[in-house]
Amino acid sequence: GYFIISVLETMKTYSAEDGLTEEALVTKLRTCHCHHLFLHASLKHNLSGTCHWGEFGKGGLLWGECSARHFEWFEGNPVNELLSKVKELYGLADEVTFRNVTVASEDRPCPLHLGTATQIGAIKTEGIPSLLKVLLPSNCTGLPVLYMRDIILNPPAYETASMIQAICRLMSNVKCSIPEFTCVSSAKLVKLLELREANHIEFCKIRSVLDEILHMHKISELREILKLLMDPTWIATGLKIDFENFVSDCEWASCRIGEMIYLDGESDQKISSFSIIPSDFFEDIESSWKGRVRKIHLEEVYEEVQKAAGALSLAVTEDFLPIISRIKASIAPLGGPKGEILYVLVDEICRGTETAKGTCIAGSIVETLDKIGCLGIVSTHLHGIFDLHLSIKNTAYKSMATEYIDGQTKPTWKLVDGICKESLAFETAKREGIPETIIQRAQELYFSVYAKDMLLGRNDKQLDCFSSKSNINGSNEADNQSNSIHKKAVSHKVGSTNGMEIVRKKVESAITIICQKKLIEVYKKKNVLELEVNCVAIDARELPPPSTIGASSVYVMLRPDKKLYVGQTDDLEGRIHAHRSKEGMQSASFLYLLVPGKSMACQLETLLINQLLNQ
């Protein structure tokens, strides 16, 4: 048979396979991308003693494959001579060692025949579809596909194959959420690290892989799968390591990377921002380097940048803007006849008309005054103007300050920064001698109409809950019955004191109560224990288990902006990918519930939309 040695310069490894047929050898040459091909001089000699490569096997598979490539001959000990040539090619020192990662060929099935590999598309051939593309999900690409192809072309030993099958069986029965399983090329990472060219993106990928391993180790249901993966990994990489040492090293590496690089969720590296300077200016200058390395390692640099940004803002404010304002005022159509600066004083703007329209007119006037660059003061009690999205750059908000003395709110007659939507109407009326009964009745009327707005307005942090439409990718997933259900958006704000974890637990409890009640009603079960409602959490950078594929489910998305999104689907993983592909939704987490059938999923979706807030 034939003997082939494969050397991977980036990983400093080599492997040798013996006893190969000519077909198996050609199959390997066609499926691996080798940069350099060396042929041993022994191939020149056949049994008859002829010494011409063309005469030996001319017209055969191996001869045809090698003749179409650039190759070099070599003699001597195959392993030693080949490693010497690799060191010479890549400029490596003689003391550099290569690790032997050869896997024993005993008990391994024979490699796939060339004809079979071609017929199933494992070797790319025009006009022949790939069997793997048909069998694997459409979102399975890249390294996982290559791994599957290599297993088909070079089947592992029976023991390893059985272990891979056991892993697949365990994974298909997992009920908890699973990691995203970040796939990176080990050879590429090693090369970048050796050359010190790995950037923030590569380190984030490494950190993701490490954290996913630690996540699997932490959850008992996934820990057994992680243990079983050690042997197939050793077969693929030649690295055999103790399981506990492996986990310990992952923890150490994850911590070290976390100490150095900036991670999502940290807020100490925001782009500089000054109201008088366009945000694009700082975005263009700082986005290329901020958010890469942790700020603690670059304190002096950040301090210098902040000082420079502040100095620029001060120069623009004190030197540039006054000139621009005067130029604008002098050429403005509403300026004075001699080009002097226009001063405008407006008290209680638009107070003599209906409130909503008057507010919009007032907003338009403020925009116009801001645009022409005039100076002035506009006062108003139309608090709705602060909710309008006005296009203003030079307008500053001021309000009259108050203080609380002896149980009463009193004005200080001082102008302070910011807006104020409160008023002292009832207090002023009392001081002016309006009868107490009239004031009390006025307060009752006020709270009956505006109490809800007051409650919502006093919460700094909010949780908006609104329903989904079943259509995310343009196709309506709900059946005709669900189409007739009116899905309305509802909003509710709650104080968030202990973070999203408390909110998630409350939402999970509410989902369980609502769904369990409905299922008991539908299936006439008197005993709650007979109906298990298992609400599963999927954190950021996690995915649902394979057991959800093709199953109907109801889910609630906890968005980073503290809103909830209710939906139902038969493709939970696809729906999660669709949600997270939207801007700002990459770190969204989910709660889901598997239900018996699409009709029930639609009913529970509607119930959650209508009842989740009440719970």
C-alpha positions as CSV (number, residue, x, y, z in Angstrom):
1,G,0.0,0.0,0.0
2,Y,0.9,3.7,0.0
3,F,2.2,5.9,2.9
4,I,1.2,9.6,3.3
5,I,2.5,12.1,5.7
6,S,0.6,15.3,6.4
7,V,2.4,18.3,8.0
8,L,0.5,21.3,9.4
9,E,3.0,24.1,9.8
10,T,0.7,26.4,11.7
11,M,0.0,23.8,14.4
12,K,3.5,22.3,14.3
13,T,2.0,18.8,13.9
14,Y,2.3,15.9,11.5
15,S,0.4,12.7,11.0
16,A,1.2,9.5,9.0
17,E,-1.1,7.0,7.5
18,D,0.1,3.7,6.1
19,G,-1.5,0.9,4.1
20,L,-3.6,3.1,1.8
21,T,-4.9,2.0,-1.5
22,E,-4.3,4.1,-4.6
23,E,-7.9,5.3,-4.6
24,A,-7.7,6.3,-0.9
25,L,-4.5,8.2,-1.5
26,V,-6.1,10.1,-4.4
27,T,-9.2,10.8,-2.4
28,K,-7.1,12.4,0.3
29,L,-5.1,14.5,-2.2
30,R,-8.4,15.8,-3.7
31,T,-10.0,16.6,-0.3
32,C,-7.1,18.3,1.5
33,H,-5.7,21.7,0.4
34,C,-1.9,21.2,0.4
35,H,0.4,24.1,-0.4
36,H,3.3,21.9,-1.2
37,L,3.5,18.3,-2.5
38,F,6.5,16.1,-2.1
39,L,6.9,12.6,-3.6
40,H,9.3,10.1,-2.3
41,A,11.8,8.6,-4.7
42,S,10.5,5.1,-4.0
43,L,7.5,5.9,-6.2
44,K,9.9,6.0,-9.2
45,H,10.7,2.3,-8.9
46,N,8.2,-0.4,-9.7
47,L,8.6,-4.2,-9.5
48,S,10.3,-4.4,-12.9
49,G,13.0,-1.9,-11.7
50,T,12.2,0.9,-14.2
51,C,13.1,4.3,-13.0
52,H,10.8,6.6,-15.0
53,W,7.8,8.1,-13.2
54,G,6.0,8.2,-16.5
55,E,6.4,4.5,-17.0
56,F,5.2,3.6,-13.5
57,G,1.5,3.6,-13.3
58,K,1.2,5.9,-16.3
59,G,-2.5,6.6,-16.9
60,G,-3.4,5.5,-13.4
61,L,-5.2,7.5,-10.8
62,L,-2.1,8.6,-8.7
63,W,-0.1,9.4,-11.8
64,G,-2.8,11.6,-13.2
65,E,-3.5,13.3,-9.9
66,C,0.2,14.2,-9.3
67,S,0.9,15.1,-12.9
68,A,-1.7,17.9,-12.6
69,R,0.1,19.4,-9.6
70,H,3.4,21.0,-8.9
71,F,5.5,18.6,-6.8
72,E,9.1,17.9,-5.8
73,W,11.0,14.6,-5.4
74,F,12.9,13.8,-2.2
75,E,14.8,10.9,-0.7
76,G,15.8,9.5,2.6
77,N,13.8,8.9,5.8
78,P,10.3,10.2,4.8
79,V,9.4,11.8,8.1
80,N,12.8,13.5,8.9
81,E,13.4,14.7,5.4
82,L,9.9,16.1,5.0
83,L,10.0,18.0,8.2
84,S,13.4,19.4,7.2
85,K,11.9,20.6,3.9
86,V,9.0,22.2,5.8
87,K,11.3,24.1,8.1
88,E,13.3,25.3,5.1
89,L,10.2,26.4,3.3
90,Y,8.8,28.4,6.2
91,G,12.1,29.7,7.6
92,L,11.8,27.8,10.9
93,A,14.8,27.2,13.2
94,D,16.2,23.7,13.4
95,E,15.2,23.4,17.1
96,V,11.5,23.8,16.2
97,T,9.8,20.5,17.0
98,F,6.7,19.1,15.3
99,R,4.2,17.0,17.4
100,N,3.2,13.6,16.1
101,V,-0.6,13.4,16.1
102,T,-1.0,10.2,14.2
103,V,-4.0,8.2,15.2
104,A,-3.6,4.4,15.1
105,S,-5.3,2.9,12.1
106,E,-6.2,-0.4,13.9
107,D,-9.9,-1.1,14.0
108,R,-10.6,1.8,11.6
109,P,-12.8,1.2,8.6
110,C,-11.3,1.6,5.2
111,P,-11.4,5.2,3.7
112,L,-14.3,5.9,1.3
113,H,-13.6,4.8,-2.3
114,L,-13.0,7.7,-4.7
115,G,-16.0,6.8,-6.9
116,T,-18.3,6.7,-3.9
117,A,-16.9,10.0,-2.5
118,T,-17.5,11.6,-5.9
119,Q,-21.1,10.1,-6.3
120,I,-22.2,11.5,-3.0
121,G,-20.7,14.9,-3.6
122,A,-18.1,14.6,-0.8
123,I,-15.6,15.6,-3.5
124,K,-16.8,18.6,-5.4
125,T,-17.8,17.5,-8.9
126,E,-19.7,19.6,-11.4
127,G,-23.3,18.3,-11.8
128,I,-23.3,16.1,-8.7
129,P,-25.1,17.5,-5.7
130,S,-23.6,17.2,-2.2
131,L,-25.3,14.7,0.0
132,L,-24.3,16.7,3.1
133,K,-26.1,19.8,1.8
134,V,-29.3,17.7,1.6
135,L,-28.9,16.1,5.0
136,L,-27.6,19.0,7.1
137,P,-29.7,22.1,8.0
138,S,-29.4,25.1,5.7
139,N,-27.7,27.1,8.5
140,C,-25.0,24.5,9.0
141,T,-22.0,25.8,7.0
142,G,-18.2,26.1,7.3
143,L,-16.2,24.0,9.8
144,P,-19.0,21.7,10.9
145,V,-19.6,20.6,7.3
146,L,-15.9,20.0,6.8
147,Y,-15.8,17.9,10.0
148,M,-18.8,15.8,8.8
149,R,-17.2,15.4,5.4
150,D,-13.9,14.2,6.9
151,I,-15.8,11.6,9.1
152,I,-17.5,10.3,6.0
153,L,-14.3,10.1,3.9
154,N,-12.2,8.7,6.8
155,P,-14.5,6.9,9.3
156,P,-13.2,6.7,12.8
157,A,-12.7,3.6,14.8
158,Y,-15.9,1.8,16.0
159,E,-15.4,3.0,19.6
160,T,-15.1,6.6,18.6
161,A,-18.0,6.3,16.1
162,S,-20.1,4.9,18.9
163,M,-19.2,7.8,21.1
164,I,-20.2,10.3,18.5
165,Q,-23.5,8.6,18.1
166,A,-24.0,8.7,21.9
167,I,-23.3,12.4,21.9
168,C,-25.9,12.9,19.2
169,R,-28.5,10.9,21.1
170,L,-27.9,12.9,24.3
171,M,-28.0,16.2,22.5
172,S,-31.3,15.4,20.8
173,N,-32.9,14.8,24.2
174,V,-31.5,17.9,25.9
175,K,-34.2,20.1,27.5
176,C,-32.1,23.1,28.6
177,S,-30.7,25.8,26.4
178,I,-27.4,25.1,24.6
179,P,-24.4,27.3,23.7
180,E,-24.2,28.8,20.2
181,F,-21.1,26.6,19.6
182,T,-18.7,29.2,18.1
183,C,-16.7,27.7,15.3
184,V,-13.2,29.0,14.7
185,S,-10.2,27.6,12.7
186,S,-7.6,26.5,15.2
187,A,-4.8,26.8,12.7
188,K,-5.8,30.4,11.9
189,L,-5.9,31.4,15.6
190,V,-2.6,29.8,16.3
191,K,-1.0,31.6,13.4
192,L,-2.4,35.0,14.5
193,L,-1.4,34.5,18.1
194,E,2.1,33.4,17.1
195,L,2.5,36.5,15.0
196,R,0.9,38.8,17.6
197,E,-1.7,39.8,15.0
198,A,-4.8,38.6,16.8
199,N,-7.3,41.5,17.1
200,H,-10.2,42.1,19.4
201,I,-12.5,40.1,17.2
202,E,-10.3,37.0,17.4
203,F,-9.9,37.3,21.2
204,C,-13.7,37.6,21.5
205,K,-14.1,34.4,19.5
206,I,-11.6,32.6,21.7
207,R,-13.4,33.9,24.8
208,S,-16.8,32.7,23.4
209,V,-15.5,29.2,22.8
210,L,-14.0,29.1,26.4
211,D,-17.2,30.4,27.9
212,E,-19.3,27.9,26.0
213,I,-17.2,25.0,27.3
214,L,-17.6,26.4,30.9
215,H,-21.3,26.7,30.3
216,M,-21.6,23.1,29.3
217,H,-19.5,22.0,32.3
218,K,-21.7,24.0,34.7
219,I,-25.0,22.3,33.6
220,S,-25.2,18.7,34.5
221,E,-27.3,17.8,31.5
222,L,-24.5,19.1,29.2
223,R,-21.5,18.0,31.2
224,E,-21.8,14.4,30.1
225,I,-21.8,15.5,26.5
226,L,-18.7,17.6,27.1
227,K,-16.9,14.7,28.6
228,L,-17.8,12.4,25.6
229,L,-16.6,15.1,23.2
230,M,-13.0,14.8,24.5
231,D,-12.2,11.6,22.6
232,P,-13.5,12.7,19.1
233,T,-11.6,16.0,19.7
234,W,-8.4,14.1,20.4
235,I,-8.9,12.1,17.2
236,A,-9.3,15.4,15.2
237,T,-6.5,17.4,16.9
238,G,-4.1,14.9,18.3
239,L,-4.4,16.7,21.7
240,K,-5.1,14.3,24.6
241,I,-5.8,16.1,27.9
242,D,-7.4,15.3,31.2
243,F,-11.0,16.6,31.4
244,E,-10.6,18.5,34.7
245,N,-7.3,20.0,33.6
246,F,-9.0,21.0,30.4
247,V,-11.9,22.8,32.2
248,S,-9.4,24.5,34.6
249,D,-7.3,25.8,31.7
250,C,-10.4,27.1,30.0
251,E,-11.4,29.0,33.2
252,W,-7.9,30.5,33.5
253,A,-7.7,31.5,29.8
254,S,-11.2,33.0,29.9
255,C,-10.3,35.1,33.0
256,R,-7.1,36.3,31.4
257,I,-8.8,37.4,28.2
258,G,-11.6,39.0,30.2
259,E,-9.0,41.1,32.1
260,M,-7.6,42.5,28.9
261,I,-10.3,43.0,26.3
262,Y,-13.4,45.1,26.4
263,L,-16.6,43.0,26.4
264,D,-20.2,43.7,25.4
265,G,-22.2,45.3,28.2
266,E,-19.5,47.5,29.6
267,S,-20.3,51.2,29.5
268,D,-17.0,52.9,30.3
269,Q,-15.9,53.3,26.7
270,K,-18.6,55.4,25.1
271,I,-17.8,57.6,22.1
272,S,-17.2,61.2,23.1
273,S,-20.3,63.3,22.8
274,F,-20.9,67.1,22.9
275,S,-24.2,68.6,21.8
276,I,-22.6,71.3,19.7
277,I,-20.3,68.9,17.7
278,P,-21.9,66.4,15.2
279,S,-21.7,62.9,16.6
280,D,-20.3,61.6,13.3
281,F,-17.1,63.5,14.0
282,F,-16.2,61.6,17.2
283,E,-17.7,58.3,15.7
284,D,-15.2,58.5,12.8
285,I,-12.2,59.2,15.0
286,E,-12.9,57.0,18.0
287,S,-14.9,54.0,16.8
288,S,-11.8,52.3,15.3
289,W,-10.0,51.9,18.7
290,K,-12.5,52.3,21.5
291,G,-14.2,49.2,22.7
292,R,-11.2,47.0,22.1
293,V,-9.0,46.9,25.2
294,R,-10.3,47.5,28.8
295,K,-10.0,51.1,29.9
296,I,-8.0,50.3,32.9
297,H,-5.0,49.5,30.7
298,L,-5.3,52.8,28.8
299,E,-6.2,55.3,31.4
300,E,-3.7,58.0,30.3
301,V,-4.8,57.7,26.6
302,Y,-8.5,58.1,27.5
303,E,-7.7,61.0,29.7
304,E,-5.8,62.8,26.9
305,V,-8.6,62.1,24.4
306,Q,-11.2,63.4,26.8
307,K,-9.2,66.6,27.4
308,A,-8.8,67.1,23.7
309,A,-12.5,66.6,23.0
310,G,-13.4,69.0,25.8
311,A,-11.0,71.6,24.5
312,L,-12.5,71.3,21.0
313,S,-16.0,71.7,22.4
314,L,-14.9,74.8,24.4
315,A,-13.3,76.3,21.4
316,V,-16.3,75.7,19.2
317,T,-18.6,77.1,21.9
318,E,-16.7,80.2,22.8
319,D,-15.1,81.2,19.4
320,F,-17.0,79.6,16.6
321,L,-20.6,79.4,17.5
322,P,-21.0,83.2,18.3
323,I,-19.7,84.1,14.9
324,I,-22.0,81.7,13.2
325,S,-25.0,82.9,15.2
326,R,-24.4,86.5,14.3
327,I,-24.0,85.7,10.6
328,K,-27.2,83.7,10.7
329,A,-29.1,86.5,12.4
330,S,-27.8,89.1,10.1
331,I,-29.0,87.3,6.9
332,A,-32.1,85.8,8.4
333,P,-35.4,86.9,6.8
334,L,-36.8,87.7,10.3
335,G,-33.7,89.7,11.3
336,G,-33.7,93.5,11.9
337,P,-33.7,95.9,9.0
338,K,-30.0,96.7,9.5
339,G,-28.9,93.1,10.1
340,E,-28.8,93.4,13.8
341,I,-29.4,90.3,16.0
342,L,-33.0,89.4,16.6
343,Y,-34.2,89.0,20.2
344,V,-37.6,87.3,20.9
345,L,-39.5,87.1,24.2
346,V,-42.6,85.0,24.2
347,D,-44.7,84.4,27.3
348,E,-47.2,81.4,27.4
349,I,-46.9,80.6,23.7
350,C,-50.1,79.4,22.0
351,R,-52.1,79.3,25.2
352,G,-55.3,80.6,23.6
353,T,-56.2,77.5,21.6
354,E,-56.8,73.7,21.9
355,T,-53.9,72.2,23.8
356,A,-52.7,69.4,21.4
357,K,-52.6,71.6,18.3
358,G,-51.3,74.6,20.2
359,T,-48.5,72.5,21.4
360,C,-47.5,71.5,17.9
361,I,-47.7,75.1,16.7
362,A,-45.5,76.2,19.6
363,G,-43.0,73.4,18.7
364,S,-42.9,74.5,15.1
365,I,-42.3,78.2,16.2
366,V,-39.4,77.1,18.5
367,E,-37.8,75.1,15.6
368,T,-38.0,78.1,13.4
369,L,-36.5,80.5,15.9
370,D,-33.7,77.9,16.6
371,K,-33.0,77.6,12.9
372,I,-32.6,81.3,12.2
373,G,-30.2,81.6,15.2
374,C,-32.0,84.3,17.1
375,L,-31.7,84.9,20.8
376,G,-34.6,84.9,23.2
377,I,-36.8,83.2,25.8
378,V,-40.0,81.3,25.3
379,S,-42.1,80.3,28.3
380,T,-45.0,77.8,28.3
381,H,-47.2,75.5,30.4
382,L,-47.7,73.2,27.4
383,H,-45.8,70.3,28.8
384,G,-46.5,68.2,25.8
385,I,-43.9,70.2,23.8
386,F,-41.2,68.3,25.6
387,D,-42.5,65.0,24.1
388,L,-42.3,66.3,20.5
389,H,-39.3,65.3,18.4
390,L,-38.1,68.8,17.7
391,S,-35.2,69.4,15.3
392,I,-33.3,71.9,17.4
393,K,-29.6,72.4,18.1
394,N,-29.1,75.6,20.0
395,T,-32.2,75.6,22.3
396,A,-31.6,75.0,26.0
397,Y,-34.3,73.9,28.4
398,K,-34.7,75.8,31.7
399,S,-37.3,75.6,34.5
400,M,-38.3,77.4,37.6
401,A,-37.0,75.6,40.7
402,T,-39.0,74.7,43.8
403,E,-38.3,73.6,47.3
404,Y,-40.2,71.6,49.9
405,I,-40.7,73.5,53.2
406,D,-42.9,72.4,56.1
407,G,-44.9,70.0,54.0
408,Q,-45.5,72.5,51.2
409,T,-43.9,73.0,47.8
410,K,-42.8,76.6,47.2
411,P,-41.1,78.3,44.3
412,T,-37.6,79.6,44.7
413,W,-37.9,82.0,41.8
414,K,-34.6,80.6,40.5
415,L,-34.0,79.5,36.9
416,V,-32.3,76.0,36.7
417,D,-31.3,73.6,33.9
418,G,-33.8,71.0,32.8
419,I,-37.5,70.6,32.2
420,C,-40.4,70.4,34.7
421,K,-43.7,68.9,33.9
422,E,-45.2,69.6,37.4
423,S,-47.1,72.7,38.3
424,L,-48.1,74.4,41.6
425,A,-51.7,75.1,40.3
426,F,-53.5,73.7,43.4
427,E,-51.1,75.3,45.8
428,T,-51.4,78.7,44.0
429,A,-55.2,78.4,44.0
430,K,-55.2,77.8,47.7
431,R,-53.0,80.8,48.3
432,E,-55.3,83.0,46.2
433,G,-58.3,82.1,48.4
434,I,-60.1,79.5,46.2
435,P,-62.5,77.5,48.5
436,E,-61.0,74.2,49.7
437,T,-64.0,72.2,48.4
438,I,-63.4,73.4,44.9
439,I,-59.7,72.6,45.1
440,Q,-60.4,69.1,46.5
441,R,-62.9,68.3,43.8
442,A,-60.4,69.6,41.2
443,Q,-57.8,67.2,42.6
444,E,-60.2,64.3,42.4
445,L,-61.0,65.1,38.8
446,Y,-57.3,65.5,38.0
447,F,-56.3,62.1,39.5
448,S,-59.2,60.3,37.9
449,V,-57.9,61.3,34.5
450,Y,-54.1,61.7,34.9
451,A,-53.2,59.3,37.7
452,K,-52.0,56.6,35.3
453,D,-49.8,59.0,33.4
454,M,-48.3,60.3,36.7
455,L,-47.6,56.7,37.8
456,L,-45.9,55.8,34.5
457,G,-44.0,59.1,34.4
458,R,-42.4,58.6,37.8
459,N,-40.6,55.4,36.9
460,D,-37.1,55.9,35.6
461,K,-36.8,52.4,34.3
462,Q,-39.6,50.8,32.3
463,L,-40.7,47.5,31.0
464,D,-42.8,47.8,27.9
465,C,-44.7,44.7,27.0
466,F,-46.2,44.4,23.6
467,S,-47.4,41.6,21.3
468,S,-45.8,40.2,18.3
469,K,-47.2,39.7,14.9
470,S,-46.6,36.1,13.9
471,N,-44.9,37.3,10.7
472,I,-41.2,38.1,11.2
473,N,-39.7,37.1,7.9
474,G,-42.7,38.1,5.8
475,S,-44.6,34.9,6.1
476,N,-47.6,34.6,8.4
477,E,-47.1,31.6,10.6
478,A,-50.5,31.7,12.3
479,D,-53.5,29.8,11.0
480,N,-56.8,31.4,10.0
481,Q,-58.1,31.4,13.5
482,S,-55.1,33.4,14.8
483,N,-55.4,35.8,12.0
484,S,-58.8,36.9,13.2
485,I,-57.4,37.7,16.6
486,H,-56.7,41.4,17.0
487,K,-53.2,41.7,18.4
488,K,-52.7,45.0,20.2
489,A,-49.7,46.7,21.6
490,V,-49.8,47.4,25.3
491,S,-47.3,49.2,27.4
492,H,-46.5,48.9,31.0
493,K,-43.7,50.4,33.1
494,V,-42.4,48.9,36.3
495,G,-39.6,50.0,38.6
496,S,-36.6,47.8,38.1
497,T,-34.7,47.7,41.3
498,N,-32.8,44.4,41.2
499,G,-32.2,44.1,37.4
500,M,-33.6,41.9,34.7
501,E,-33.1,38.7,36.6
502,I,-36.0,39.6,38.9
503,V,-38.1,40.7,35.9
504,R,-37.4,37.4,34.1
505,K,-38.4,35.3,37.1
506,K,-41.7,37.3,37.4
507,V,-42.4,36.9,33.7
508,E,-41.6,33.2,33.9
509,S,-44.0,32.7,36.8
510,A,-46.7,34.6,35.0
511,I,-46.2,32.6,31.8
512,T,-46.5,29.3,33.8
513,I,-49.7,30.4,35.6
514,I,-51.4,31.6,32.4
515,C,-50.5,28.6,30.3
516,Q,-51.1,26.0,33.0
517,K,-54.6,27.4,33.6
518,K,-55.4,27.3,29.9
519,L,-54.1,23.7,29.4
520,I,-56.1,22.5,32.4
521,E,-59.2,24.1,31.0
522,V,-58.6,22.5,27.5
523,Y,-57.6,19.0,28.6
524,K,-60.0,18.8,31.6
525,K,-57.2,17.9,34.0
526,K,-58.1,18.4,37.7
527,N,-54.7,17.7,39.0
528,V,-52.1,20.4,38.2
529,L,-49.3,17.9,38.5
530,E,-50.7,16.0,35.5
531,L,-49.8,18.9,33.3
532,E,-46.2,19.8,33.4
533,V,-45.6,23.4,32.2
534,N,-41.8,23.7,31.7
535,C,-40.8,27.3,30.9
536,V,-37.2,27.2,29.7
537,A,-34.8,30.2,29.7
538,I,-32.4,31.0,26.8
539,D,-29.8,33.6,27.8
540,A,-27.9,35.8,25.5
541,R,-25.5,33.8,23.2
542,E,-27.5,30.6,23.9
543,L,-29.8,28.7,21.6
544,P,-32.7,26.3,22.1
545,P,-31.9,22.6,22.3
546,P,-32.4,20.3,19.2
547,S,-35.6,18.9,20.8
548,T,-37.4,22.1,19.8
549,I,-36.9,21.4,16.1
550,G,-40.3,21.1,14.4
551,A,-42.1,21.5,17.7
552,S,-44.7,24.2,18.3
553,S,-43.7,26.7,21.0
554,V,-44.8,30.0,22.6
555,Y,-42.0,32.3,23.5
556,V,-41.4,35.7,25.2
557,M,-38.4,37.8,24.2
558,L,-36.8,40.0,26.9
559,R,-35.3,42.7,24.8
560,P,-32.3,44.7,26.0
561,D,-34.5,47.9,26.0
562,K,-36.6,46.2,28.7
563,K,-39.5,45.4,26.4
564,L,-41.3,42.1,26.0
565,Y,-42.2,40.5,22.7
566,V,-44.7,37.6,22.6
567,G,-44.7,35.1,19.7
568,Q,-45.3,31.5,18.6
569,T,-43.4,29.4,16.1
570,D,-42.6,26.0,14.8
571,D,-39.0,27.1,14.2
572,L,-37.7,28.5,17.5
573,E,-34.0,28.6,16.6
574,G,-34.8,30.3,13.3
575,R,-37.0,32.8,15.0
576,I,-34.3,33.6,17.7
577,H,-31.8,34.2,14.9
578,A,-34.2,36.5,13.2
579,H,-34.8,38.5,16.3
580,R,-31.1,38.8,17.2
581,S,-30.2,39.8,13.7
582,K,-32.0,43.1,14.2
583,E,-29.9,46.1,15.4
584,G,-29.5,46.2,19.2
585,M,-31.1,42.8,19.8
586,Q,-28.0,40.7,19.8
587,S,-28.1,40.2,23.6
588,A,-31.8,39.5,23.8
589,S,-32.9,36.6,26.1
590,F,-35.9,34.3,25.7
591,L,-38.4,32.2,27.7
592,Y,-40.2,29.5,25.8
593,L,-42.7,26.8,26.3
594,L,-43.3,23.7,24.1
595,V,-47.0,23.1,23.5
596,P,-49.0,20.4,21.8
597,G,-49.7,21.7,18.3
598,K,-49.8,25.0,16.4
599,S,-53.5,25.8,17.3
600,M,-52.7,25.6,21.0
601,A,-49.6,27.8,20.5
602,C,-51.7,30.5,18.8
603,Q,-54.3,30.4,21.7
604,L,-51.6,30.7,24.3
605,E,-49.9,33.5,22.4
606,T,-53.1,35.5,22.4
607,L,-53.6,34.8,26.2
608,L,-50.1,36.0,27.0
609,I,-50.6,39.1,25.0
610,N,-53.8,40.0,26.8
611,Q,-53.0,38.7,30.3
612,L,-49.3,38.9,30.9
613,L,-49.5,42.4,32.3
614,N,-52.3,41.6,34.7
615,Q,-50.1,38.8,36.2
